[in-house]
């Protein structure tokens, strides 16, 4: 079984709640684009005539909040505005939101911090989002932000000392051999295909997805990005290796 790692729970200084401003920024950046696409692409008349209520939304990789609550509010309000524009203001449906993350996610913190004025029914769906988690054709809108770049498993080749892609002592592939990059890229492609196949099973005809995936274009210099640099990852890797040695010898 692959190792499963969830974000730090609770509300302490090391928690995801207190250390997710970068992810919050991604939600804010995507906000207007999501509104535009719902307004342009979502056929509310078809959905209201062919689908049963309520309108179901899922956030895959929700962690513990509060960013997921912001995204769900944006989607719900955009749909209500679309209905008003289409002259269907009287047909605003009930909303049901499914919050998904690994089974080890701190769902207690998530549900304890749900906004009181949220205007939707909430449910937790623990499990790997690379697999089917909801019934066929039951979901209207799938959302995932800053989650899909996490791989389902470490490629076996990078831990095999007989493989050309052996990545001894490194926690990243920046500056590594092309074989290392290729096996990580292959794993990402497999994971993304699994995710899309699962959502194809769950989404209704005419449903939408909004996927926000952190990435850096090849043409952008490292110094122009706000992500952790290759050198910083290298230093962090050395620190973790030293820590692991101390733990082993003690």
C-alpha positions as CSV (number, residue, x, y, z in Angstrom):
1,X,0.0,0.0,0.0
2,X,1.3,3.5,-0.8
3,X,2.1,5.8,2.1
4,X,-0.7,8.3,2.8
5,X,0.2,11.7,4.1
6,X,-2.4,14.4,5.0
7,X,-1.8,18.0,5.9
8,X,-1.1,18.9,9.5
9,X,-4.4,19.1,11.4
10,X,-5.6,21.3,14.2
11,X,-5.1,25.0,14.6
12,X,-1.7,25.2,16.1
13,X,1.4,27.1,14.7
14,X,2.4,24.1,12.5
15,X,-1.1,23.4,11.2
16,X,-2.3,23.7,7.6
17,X,-4.9,26.2,8.9
18,X,-2.1,28.5,9.9
19,X,0.3,27.8,7.0
20,X,-1.8,27.8,3.8
21,X,-1.6,31.4,2.6
22,X,0.0,30.3,-0.7
23,X,-2.9,27.9,-1.4
24,X,-5.3,30.7,-0.4
25,X,-3.7,32.9,-3.0
26,X,-4.3,30.2,-5.7
27,X,-8.0,30.1,-4.7
28,X,-8.2,33.9,-5.0
29,X,-6.5,34.0,-8.4
30,X,-8.8,31.3,-9.8
31,X,-12.0,32.9,-8.4
32,X,-12.8,35.1,-11.4
33,X,-12.0,32.4,-13.9
34,X,-14.3,30.0,-12.2
35,X,-17.1,32.6,-12.2
36,X,-16.6,33.3,-15.9
37,X,-16.6,29.6,-16.9
38,X,-19.7,28.9,-14.9
39,X,-21.4,31.8,-16.6
40,X,-20.3,30.8,-20.0
41,X,-20.3,27.0,-19.9
42,X,-22.8,25.7,-17.4
43,X,-26.1,24.9,-18.9
44,X,-28.4,25.4,-15.9
45,X,-31.6,24.8,-17.9
46,X,-30.3,21.4,-18.9
47,X,-29.2,20.5,-15.4
48,X,-32.4,21.7,-13.8
49,X,-34.5,19.7,-16.3
50,X,-32.5,16.5,-16.3
51,X,-30.9,16.2,-12.9
52,X,-32.4,15.7,-9.5
53,X,-31.8,18.2,-6.8
54,X,-29.7,19.1,-4.9
55,X,-26.8,20.6,-6.9
56,X,-23.7,18.6,-5.8
57,X,-20.2,20.0,-5.5
58,X,-17.1,18.2,-4.4
59,X,-13.7,19.6,-3.4
60,X,-11.0,16.9,-3.9
61,X,-8.1,17.4,-1.6
62,X,-9.9,19.8,0.7
63,X,-7.6,19.5,3.8
64,X,-8.9,21.2,6.9
65,X,-10.0,24.6,5.7
66,X,-10.4,27.5,5.5
67,X,-9.4,27.7,1.8
68,X,-11.9,25.1,0.7
69,X,-14.8,27.1,2.3
70,X,-13.8,30.1,0.2
71,X,-13.8,28.1,-3.0
72,X,-17.2,26.5,-2.3
73,X,-18.7,29.9,-1.6
74,X,-17.4,31.2,-5.0
75,X,-18.9,28.2,-6.9
76,X,-22.3,28.5,-5.1
77,X,-22.6,32.2,-5.6
78,X,-21.6,32.0,-9.3
79,X,-24.3,29.4,-9.9
80,X,-26.9,31.5,-8.2
81,X,-25.9,34.5,-10.3
82,X,-26.1,32.3,-13.4
83,X,-29.7,31.3,-12.5
84,X,-30.7,34.9,-12.0
85,X,-29.3,35.8,-15.4
86,X,-31.3,33.0,-17.0
87,X,-34.5,34.1,-15.3
88,X,-34.4,31.0,-13.0
89,X,-33.9,32.8,-9.7
90,X,-37.0,31.0,-8.2
91,X,-35.4,27.6,-9.0
92,X,-32.2,27.9,-6.9
93,X,-31.6,24.4,-5.7
94,X,-30.3,23.1,-2.5
95,X,-26.5,22.7,-2.5
96,X,-24.6,19.7,-1.2
97,X,-20.8,19.9,-0.8
98,X,-18.6,16.8,-0.5
99,X,-15.3,17.5,1.2
100,X,-12.7,14.9,0.2
101,X,-9.2,14.1,1.4
102,X,-7.2,11.1,2.7
103,X,-8.7,9.1,5.4
104,X,-6.0,10.4,7.8
105,X,-7.1,14.0,7.1
106,X,-8.3,16.0,10.2
107,X,-12.0,16.1,9.3
108,X,-12.8,17.0,12.9
109,X,-11.1,20.4,12.5
110,X,-12.7,20.8,9.1
111,X,-16.3,20.3,10.2
112,X,-15.8,22.2,13.5
113,X,-14.8,25.3,11.5
114,X,-17.6,25.1,8.8
115,X,-19.0,28.6,8.3
116,X,-22.3,29.1,10.0
117,X,-23.8,30.9,7.0
118,X,-22.6,28.4,4.4
119,X,-26.0,27.8,2.6
120,X,-25.1,24.2,1.7
121,X,-25.3,20.7,3.2
122,X,-21.9,19.3,4.1
123,X,-20.6,15.8,4.0
124,X,-17.1,14.2,4.2
125,X,-15.9,11.7,1.7
126,X,-12.6,10.2,2.9
127,X,-10.4,8.4,0.3
128,X,-8.0,8.6,-2.5
129,X,-9.3,10.9,-5.2
130,X,-7.5,8.9,-7.9
131,X,-10.3,6.4,-7.5
132,X,-14.1,6.6,-7.8
133,X,-15.6,8.0,-4.6
134,X,-19.2,9.0,-5.6
135,X,-22.0,7.3,-7.5
136,X,-22.2,7.5,-11.3
137,X,-23.5,10.8,-12.7
138,X,-24.2,12.2,-9.2
139,X,-21.8,15.2,-9.3
140,X,-22.4,18.6,-10.9
141,X,-19.2,20.4,-10.2
142,X,-15.7,19.0,-9.3
143,X,-13.1,21.3,-7.8
144,X,-9.5,20.7,-6.8
145,X,-6.9,23.3,-5.9
146,X,-3.2,22.7,-5.1
147,X,-3.7,19.0,-4.7
148,X,-3.2,17.2,-8.0
149,X,0.6,17.7,-8.0
150,X,0.9,15.4,-5.0
151,X,1.7,11.9,-6.4
152,X,-0.1,8.8,-5.3
153,X,3.2,7.0,-4.7
154,X,6.9,7.4,-5.0
155,X,8.2,6.0,-8.3
156,X,9.9,2.7,-7.6
157,X,12.8,3.6,-9.9
158,X,14.0,6.5,-7.8
159,X,14.5,4.2,-4.7
160,X,16.2,1.4,-6.7
161,X,20.0,1.7,-6.6
162,X,20.2,-0.5,-9.8
163,X,18.0,1.9,-11.7
164,X,19.3,4.8,-13.9
165,X,16.7,6.9,-12.1
166,X,18.0,6.3,-8.6
167,X,17.7,9.6,-6.8
168,X,19.8,8.9,-3.6
169,X,19.7,11.5,-0.9
170,X,17.3,13.9,-2.7
171,X,13.8,14.9,-1.9
172,X,13.2,16.5,-5.3
173,X,14.1,16.0,-9.0
174,X,15.4,19.6,-9.7
175,X,18.7,19.4,-11.5
176,X,18.5,15.6,-11.6
177,X,19.2,13.3,-14.5
178,X,16.6,13.1,-17.2
179,X,15.7,9.6,-16.1
180,X,14.6,10.9,-12.8
181,X,12.4,13.6,-14.3
182,X,10.9,11.0,-16.7
183,X,9.8,8.6,-14.0
184,X,8.2,11.4,-12.0
185,X,6.5,12.7,-15.1
186,X,5.2,9.2,-15.9
187,X,3.8,8.8,-12.4
188,X,2.1,12.2,-12.6
189,X,0.5,11.3,-16.0
190,X,-0.8,8.0,-14.5
191,X,-2.2,9.8,-11.5
192,X,-3.9,12.5,-13.5
193,X,-5.4,10.0,-15.9
194,X,-6.8,8.0,-12.9
195,X,-8.3,11.2,-11.4
196,X,-10.0,12.3,-14.7
197,X,-11.4,8.8,-15.3
198,X,-12.9,8.8,-11.8
199,X,-14.5,12.2,-12.3
200,X,-15.8,11.2,-15.7
201,X,-17.7,8.4,-13.9
202,X,-19.1,10.8,-11.2
203,X,-20.0,13.9,-13.2
204,X,-23.4,14.4,-14.8
205,X,-23.7,15.2,-18.4
206,X,-23.0,18.9,-18.7
207,X,-21.1,19.2,-15.4
208,X,-17.9,21.1,-14.9
209,X,-14.5,20.8,-13.3
210,X,-12.1,23.5,-12.0
211,X,-8.6,22.2,-11.4
212,X,-5.9,24.4,-10.1
213,X,-2.4,22.8,-10.3
214,X,0.8,24.7,-9.3
215,X,3.3,24.6,-12.1
216,X,6.2,26.6,-13.6
217,X,6.6,27.2,-17.3
218,X,10.0,26.2,-18.8
219,X,10.5,29.7,-20.0
220,X,10.3,31.2,-16.5
221,X,13.5,31.7,-14.5
222,X,13.6,30.3,-11.0
223,X,14.4,33.7,-9.7
224,X,11.0,35.0,-11.1
225,X,8.9,32.4,-9.2
226,X,7.6,32.4,-5.6
227,X,7.9,28.7,-5.1
228,X,10.7,27.1,-3.2
229,X,14.0,27.2,-5.2
230,X,16.1,24.2,-6.2
231,X,18.9,25.3,-3.8
232,X,16.5,25.6,-0.9
233,X,15.1,22.1,-1.6
234,X,18.7,20.8,-1.7
235,X,19.5,22.4,1.7
236,X,16.3,21.0,3.2
237,X,17.2,17.6,1.8
238,X,20.6,17.6,3.5
239,X,18.9,18.6,6.8
240,X,16.5,15.7,6.6
241,X,19.3,13.3,5.8
242,X,21.3,14.5,8.8
243,X,18.2,14.2,11.0
244,X,17.5,10.7,9.7
245,X,21.1,9.6,10.6
246,X,20.7,11.0,14.1
247,X,17.4,9.2,14.6
248,X,18.9,6.0,13.3
249,X,22.0,6.2,15.6
250,X,20.0,7.0,18.7
